[in-house]
Amino acid sequence: MVQPSAHASHILVKSKGEATQMAANINKFKDFQKFARKKSDCPSCQKGGDLGWFRKGQMVPAFDQVVWELPLNTVSIPVKTQFGYHLIWVHEREE
């Protein structure tokens, strides 16, 4: 059986305050991409935060959990991991 997979983008920053402020200013995916390119600490910033497709369980647990619960095409609340604070945008999921 194949593991479910998802296509998502994220923005990684150091502080919850910065992530919260950004989330409040994201109304559509173009906004998300713009913030990812300018503010994200992840190399994916060059692709507007795009992480491509990945399987369930491939990401750190806190990140993975949000990917499978977040409504599609919306921005998450800040998610804390050992890397910092993420804002997540899920494009598609294949169960």
Backbone as a printed PyTorch tensor [residue, N CA C, xyz], in Angstrom:
tensor([[[ 0.8420, -1.1990,  0.0000],
         [ 0.0000,  0.0000,  0.0000],
         [ 0.8820,  1.2570,  0.0000]],

        [[ 0.5170,  2.2100, -0.8180],
         [ 1.3020,  3.4420, -0.9410],
         [ 0.8980,  4.4260,  0.1520]],

        [[ 1.8900,  5.0500,  0.7590],
         [ 1.6300,  6.0710,  1.7720],
         [ 0.9210,  7.2680,  1.1390]],

        [[-0.0100,  7.8930,  1.8580],
         [-0.6170,  9.1260,  1.3400],
         [ 0.4760, 10.1780,  1.1070]],

        [[ 0.2510, 11.0620,  0.1410],
         [ 1.2280, 12.1100, -0.1110],
         [ 0.5410, 13.4660, -0.2270]],

        [[ 1.3350, 14.5100, -0.0700],
         [ 0.8150, 15.8750, -0.1070],
         [ 1.7930, 16.7680, -0.8510]],

        [[ 1.2520, 17.8400, -1.4210],
         [ 2.0700, 18.8820, -2.0510],
         [ 1.8370, 20.1450, -1.2310]],

        [[ 2.9110, 20.6870, -0.6540],
         [ 2.7670, 21.8460,  0.2180],
         [ 3.9210, 22.8260,  0.0210]],

        [[ 3.6830, 24.0410,  0.5000],
         [ 4.7030, 25.0770,  0.5500],
         [ 4.7980, 25.5520,  1.9890]],

        [[ 5.9280, 26.1620,  2.3450],
         [ 6.0340, 26.7030,  3.6990],
         [ 6.9360, 27.9260,  3.7160]],

        [[ 6.8030, 28.6560,  4.8100],
         [ 7.6640, 29.7890,  5.1210],
         [ 8.2610, 29.4710,  6.4820]],

        [[ 9.5630, 29.5750,  6.6130],
         [10.2440, 29.2880,  7.8770],
         [10.8910, 30.5580,  8.4080]],

        [[10.5260, 30.9310,  9.6390],
         [11.1160, 32.1060, 10.2880],
         [11.4870, 31.7530, 11.7240]],

        [[12.2540, 32.6390, 12.3660],
         [12.7570, 32.3470, 13.7050],
         [11.7500, 32.6250, 14.8310]],

        [[10.8450, 33.6050, 14.6300],
         [ 9.9650, 33.9750, 15.7500],
         [ 8.4880, 33.7630, 15.4410]],

        [[ 7.7580, 33.4160, 16.4850],
         [ 6.3080, 33.2290, 16.3600],
         [ 5.6340, 34.5450, 15.9910]],

        [[ 6.1290, 35.6450, 16.5480],
         [ 5.5640, 36.9630, 16.2520],
         [ 5.6490, 37.3060, 14.7760]],

        [[ 6.8110, 37.0420, 14.1850],
         [ 6.9880, 37.3210, 12.7610],
         [ 6.0520, 36.4460, 11.9220]],

        [[ 5.9500, 35.1680, 12.2910],
         [ 5.0670, 34.2500, 11.5540],
         [ 3.6120, 34.6810, 11.6730]],

        [[ 3.2000, 35.0660, 12.8690],
         [ 1.8160, 35.4940, 13.1050],
         [ 1.4920, 36.7420, 12.2860]],

        [[ 2.4170, 37.6870, 12.2800],
         [ 2.2190, 38.9330, 11.5230],
         [ 2.0960, 38.6430, 10.0250]],

        [[ 2.9490, 37.7480,  9.5100],
         [ 2.8750, 37.3860,  8.0920],
         [ 1.5480, 36.7180,  7.7670]],

        [[ 1.1450, 35.7540,  8.5980],
         [-0.0970, 35.0040,  8.3550],
         [-1.2850, 35.9520,  8.2280]],

        [[-1.2870, 37.0040,  9.0360],
         [-2.3890, 37.9690,  9.0160],
         [-2.4460, 38.7370,  7.6910]],

        [[-1.3410, 38.7650,  6.9600],
         [-1.2710, 39.5070,  5.7000],
         [-1.3210, 38.6190,  4.4640]],

        [[-1.6170, 37.3470,  4.6520],
         [-1.6980, 36.4120,  3.5270],
         [-3.1610, 36.1230,  3.2280]],

        [[-3.6180, 36.5810,  2.0720],
         [-5.0030, 36.3590,  1.6650],
         [-5.1140, 35.3730,  0.5080]],

        [[-4.0300, 35.2430, -0.2510],
         [-4.0390, 34.3190, -1.3940],
         [-2.6320, 33.7550, -1.5600]],

        [[-2.5040, 32.7420, -2.4060],
         [-1.2250, 32.0670, -2.5380],
         [-0.1240, 32.9870, -3.0590]],

        [[-0.4630, 33.9550, -3.9030],
         [ 0.5560, 34.9050, -4.3880],
         [ 1.1940, 35.6650, -3.2230]],

        [[ 0.3810, 36.0390, -2.2270],
         [ 0.9090, 36.7010, -1.0220],
         [ 1.8870, 35.7610, -0.3060]],

        [[ 1.4720, 34.4930, -0.1740],
         [ 2.2880, 33.4890,  0.5050],
         [ 3.6550, 33.3750, -0.1940]],

        [[ 3.6340, 33.2600, -1.5230],
         [ 4.8750, 33.1230, -2.2900],
         [ 5.7870, 34.3400, -2.1100]],

        [[ 5.1800, 35.5240, -2.1000],
         [ 5.9580, 36.7540, -1.9540],
         [ 6.6860, 36.7700, -0.6010]],

        [[ 5.9630, 36.4330,  0.4790],
         [ 6.5900, 36.3800,  1.8070],
         [ 7.6490, 35.2800,  1.8680]],

        [[ 7.3790, 34.1470,  1.2460],
         [ 8.3520, 33.0450,  1.2530],
         [ 9.6570, 33.4950,  0.6090]],

        [[ 9.5610, 34.1640, -0.5330],
         [10.7730, 34.6040, -1.2380],
         [11.5660, 35.6340, -0.4280]],

        [[10.8420, 36.5270,  0.2600],
         [11.5110, 37.6190,  0.9710],
         [11.9610, 37.2480,  2.3830]],

        [[11.2030, 36.3900,  3.0690],
         [11.4130, 36.2180,  4.5100],
         [11.8420, 34.8210,  4.9580]],

        [[11.5690, 33.7850,  4.1690],
         [11.8060, 32.4200,  4.6430],
         [13.2890, 32.1070,  4.7950]],

        [[13.6290, 31.3760,  5.8560],
         [15.0010, 30.9480,  6.1250],
         [15.3180, 29.5960,  5.4750]],

        [[14.3850, 29.0370,  4.7230],
         [14.5780, 27.7310,  4.0900],
         [15.0400, 27.9130,  2.6460]],

        [[15.9100, 27.0270,  2.1540],
         [16.3100, 27.1130,  0.7430],
         [15.1210, 27.0770, -0.2250]],

        [[13.9870, 26.5240,  0.2040],
         [12.7920, 26.4920, -0.6520],
         [12.2730, 27.8990, -0.9610]],

        [[12.8070, 28.9180, -0.2750],
         [12.3760, 30.3020, -0.5220],
         [12.5660, 30.6770, -1.9900]],

        [[13.5750, 30.0890, -2.6350],
         [13.8350, 30.3990, -4.0390],
         [12.7020, 29.9300, -4.9430]],

        [[11.9140, 28.9610, -4.4600],
         [10.7720, 28.4490, -5.2280],
         [ 9.4590, 28.9220, -4.6030]],

        [[ 9.4900, 30.0430, -3.9120],
         [ 8.2800, 30.5560, -3.2690],
         [ 7.8010, 29.6660, -2.1390]],

        [[ 8.7170, 28.9090, -1.5590],
         [ 8.3810, 28.0390, -0.4270],
         [ 7.9390, 26.6420, -0.8190]],

        [[ 7.9040, 26.3490, -2.1130],
         [ 7.3920, 25.0590, -2.5920],
         [ 8.2840, 23.8980, -2.1530]],

        [[ 7.6870, 22.9440, -1.4460],
         [ 8.4000, 21.7480, -0.9970],
         [ 8.1610, 20.5600, -1.9200]],

        [[ 7.2820, 20.7360, -2.9110],
         [ 6.9550, 19.6240, -3.8010],
         [ 6.0900, 18.5860, -3.0850]],

        [[ 6.0840, 17.3710, -3.6400],
         [ 5.3030, 16.2690, -3.0640],
         [ 6.1400, 15.4940, -2.0680]],

        [[ 5.5180, 15.0720, -0.9740],
         [ 6.1980, 14.2360,  0.0120],
         [ 5.1840, 13.3010,  0.6560]],

        [[ 5.6690, 12.2240,  1.2140],
         [ 4.8030, 11.2070,  1.8100],
         [ 4.5070, 11.5110,  3.2770]],

        [[ 3.3740, 11.0120,  3.7380],
         [ 2.9970, 11.1560,  5.1440],
         [ 4.1000, 10.5470,  6.0050]],

        [[ 4.5280, 11.2800,  7.0210],
         [ 5.5740, 10.7960,  7.9160],
         [ 6.9820, 11.2180,  7.5200]],

        [[ 7.1500, 11.8530,  6.3630],
         [ 8.4870, 12.2820,  5.9200],
         [ 8.9540, 13.5550,  6.6220]],

        [[ 8.0230, 14.3900,  7.0320],
         [ 8.3740, 15.6510,  7.6910],
         [ 8.3720, 15.4590,  9.2080]],

        [[ 8.9280, 16.4150,  9.9360],
         [ 8.9260, 16.3220, 11.4000],
         [ 7.4690, 16.2760, 11.8780]],

        [[ 7.1970, 15.5980, 13.0130],
         [ 5.8090, 15.3330, 13.4380],
         [ 4.8760, 16.5460, 13.5030]],

        [[ 5.3080, 17.6590, 14.0940],
         [ 4.4130, 18.8260, 14.2270],
         [ 4.0200, 19.3670, 12.8510]],

        [[ 4.9650, 19.3860, 11.9340],
         [ 4.7170, 19.8600, 10.5710],
         [ 3.7890, 18.8840,  9.8520]],

        [[ 4.1160, 17.6140,  9.9460],
         [ 3.3480, 16.5600,  9.2800],
         [ 1.8740, 16.5890,  9.7150]],

        [[ 1.6450, 16.7430, 11.0040],
         [ 0.2760, 16.7500, 11.5350],
         [-0.5590, 17.8530, 10.8880]],

        [[ 0.0030, 19.0440, 10.7790],
         [-0.7280, 20.1710, 10.1990],
         [-1.0270, 19.9260,  8.7170]],

        [[-0.0580, 19.3510,  7.9990],
         [-0.2490, 19.0850,  6.5720],
         [-1.4880, 18.2200,  6.3300]],

        [[-1.7720, 17.2970,  7.2290],
         [-2.8930, 16.3710,  7.0270],
         [-4.2010, 16.8740,  7.6240]],

        [[-4.1570, 17.9820,  8.3810],
         [-5.3850, 18.5160,  8.9960],
         [-5.8340, 19.8430,  8.3930]],

        [[-4.9100, 20.5990,  7.8340],
         [-5.2030, 21.9440,  7.3300],
         [-6.1130, 21.8870,  6.1040]],

        [[-7.1540, 22.7260,  6.0500],
         [-7.9480, 22.7940,  4.8170],
         [-7.0420, 23.2070,  3.6510]],

        [[-7.2970, 22.6560,  2.4860],
         [-6.4870, 22.9700,  1.3100],
         [-6.5580, 24.4530,  0.9670]],

        [[-5.4510, 24.9750,  0.4360],
         [-5.3750, 26.3540, -0.0550],
         [-5.7180, 27.4140,  0.9830]],

        [[-5.2380, 27.1720,  2.2080],
         [-5.3360, 28.1720,  3.2790],
         [-3.9890, 28.2050,  3.9850]],

        [[-3.7160, 29.2780,  4.6990],
         [-2.4480, 29.3760,  5.4250],
         [-2.6650, 28.8760,  6.8560]],

        [[-1.6920, 28.1460,  7.3760],
         [-1.7830, 27.6170,  8.7430],
         [-1.4690, 28.7150,  9.7560]],

        [[-1.7540, 28.4150, 11.0130],
         [-1.2270, 29.2310, 12.0960],
         [ 0.2560, 28.8580, 12.2210]],

        [[ 1.0720, 29.6430, 12.9270],
         [ 2.4870, 29.2810, 13.0710],
         [ 2.6440, 27.9080, 13.7450]],

        [[ 3.5130, 27.0910, 13.1720],
         [ 3.7750, 25.7380, 13.6640],
         [ 5.2260, 25.6740, 14.1140]],

        [[ 5.4470, 25.3640, 15.4060],
         [ 6.8040, 25.3360, 15.9490],
         [ 7.4360, 23.9610, 15.7490]],

        [[ 8.6550, 23.9560, 15.2180],
         [ 9.4610, 22.7380, 15.1370],
         [10.8740, 23.1040, 15.6090]],

        [[11.7760, 22.1380, 15.5930],
         [13.1550, 22.4360, 16.0000],
         [13.8470, 23.3990, 15.0350]],

        [[13.2580, 23.6330, 13.8630],
         [13.8610, 24.5290, 12.8690],
         [13.4190, 25.9820, 13.0360]],

        [[12.2990, 26.2040, 13.7200],
         [11.7440, 27.5470, 13.8780],
         [10.2280, 27.4760, 13.7530]],

        [[ 9.6350, 28.5480, 13.2200],
         [ 8.1840, 28.6160, 13.0560],
         [ 7.8380, 28.5680, 11.5700]],

        [[ 6.9140, 27.6820, 11.2380],
         [ 6.5030, 27.4970,  9.8530],
         [ 5.0960, 28.0300,  9.6360]],

        [[ 4.8740, 28.6090,  8.4730],
         [ 3.5210, 28.8140,  7.9560],
         [ 3.4130, 27.8210,  6.8150]],

        [[ 2.3370, 27.0810,  6.7620],
         [ 2.1890, 26.0010,  5.7920],
         [ 0.9830, 26.2630,  4.8990]],

        [[ 1.1330, 25.9480,  3.6280],
         [ 0.0600, 26.0500,  2.6320],
         [ 0.0140, 24.7110,  1.9150]],

        [[-1.1010, 24.0010,  2.0230],
         [-1.2350, 22.6870,  1.3740],
         [-2.0090, 22.8680,  0.0710]],

        [[-1.3690, 22.4660, -1.0330],
         [-1.9760, 22.5910, -2.3640],
         [-2.8910, 21.4070, -2.6670]],

        [[-2.3810, 20.1960, -2.4390],
         [-3.1220, 18.9670, -2.7700],
         [-2.7300, 17.8550, -1.8090]],

        [[-3.6340, 16.8950, -1.6770],
         [-3.3450, 15.6710, -0.9160],
         [-3.8820, 14.5000, -1.6850]],

        [[-3.1560, 13.4030, -1.6850],
         [-3.6370, 12.1590, -2.2440],
         [-3.6270, 11.1180, -1.1530]],

        [[-4.8130, 10.7210, -0.7510],
         [-4.9150,  9.7160,  0.3090],
         [-4.5800,  8.3900, -0.3020]]])
